[in-house]
Amino acid sequence: MSSTKEFVDYIAEQLQNAGLISTRKMFGEYALYCNEKVVGLICDNRLFIKQTDGGRNFIGIENIVEECAYPGAKPSLLIEDKIDDSVWLTELIKITEKELHEKKPKKKKVTKLQGVS
């Protein structure tokens, strides 16, 4: 089962105060971006947030649920009970986004010309 557009829109709406929030459909599911950084995934109408030390501390060790968003993926923080708490969810996303590395600019490909005299 893939995620519904309604669920993805709801999550984005919950995070409207976290920063620049966007989603991108990828392989039938969605990547969740905050300030142009991938902070999580939405798969099968479930929210998976990238693991950071700050995010784990914010959630609390006793409340952490780790799961892979899809087979072969790294374990993420599965958020289920707090999806409707926009203040809590916004804070988690802000913490996560701050700890993630800046996006590296793509290198331009250099093509070699052969046979030029």
N, C-alpha and C positions, 0 to 999 in steps of 0.2 A: 504494500500500500504506500503510495507516495503522499506527501504532504499536500494539504489543500491551500489554495491561495488565501482563503479566509483565515486560516490558522496563522499563516505567515504574516498577513496584514495585522492580525491581532497582536502578535509578538512585537512587530515594528511599532505599533501604536503604544504598547506598554512601555517602550523604550524611548519615546519621543524626547525625553529630557536628558538622555545619556550622551548625546553628541549627534554627529551626522550619522544617522542610521539608514542603512540600505540593505537590500537582499538581492541575491542573484541566483537564478535557477541554474543548477549544475547537475547533470546526470539524473534528472528527474526529481531532485531534492533541492535544498536551498542553502547557500552560504549566508551567514549573517555578518554584516560589516558595521563597525563603529569607527568613524573618522578614517575610513578607507583601510582599516585593518580587519582581517577576518577574526572575529571573536568567538564564533561558534557555527554550528550547523543546525538546520531544522530538517529532521528526517522522520518520516512516518508520523507526522504531527506531534513530534517530541522535540524538546529543546536541549541541545548539547552545547556546553560552553567549554572553550579551551581551558585547560588547567594551568593556573598560575599559583604561586605561593600565596599571594594576597587574596585571590579568590577562594582558595581552600581555607585560609584563616577566617575570611569573612563568613563563609558558610558554617564553619565549625566542623571539626573532625568527626564528631558523632552524627552529623547530618549529611555527610558526603555520600553520594551515590555515583559510582563510576561505571560507565558503560561505553562501549564502542558504538558510534553512530551507524556504522556499516561494517561488514566483515573486512578485516585488514586495517581498519582505522586505529589510530591511537586512542586510548581511553580518554573520555571527556567527562565533565561533570554533568550528569543528567539532572535537569531541573524539572520537577513535576509539581510539587505542592505549592511553590511560590510564584507560579506563572501569573497569577492574578494580582499579585502584590507589586504594582509598578514601581513603588519607591524602593523596595528591596532589590528587585530585578535590575533597576537602573543603576543602583550602587554597585552591584556585582559586575555589570558590564563596564562601568567606569573604571573600576579597579583592574579588571582584566585587560582592558584596552591600554591602560597606562603601563602595564608590565610587558606587553608584547613589543617586539622589536619593530623599528620603522621598516616600511616596505623598501626593499632595495630596488634602485632603478635598473631596468633591463639594459644589458649591454647591447650596443648596436653591432650587427653583424658586418664584418669586413669581408668583402668579396674580392678575390684575387682575379685579375685579368690575365688570361693566358694567351700566348701567341701574339702579344702586342709588340710591334717593332717600331 
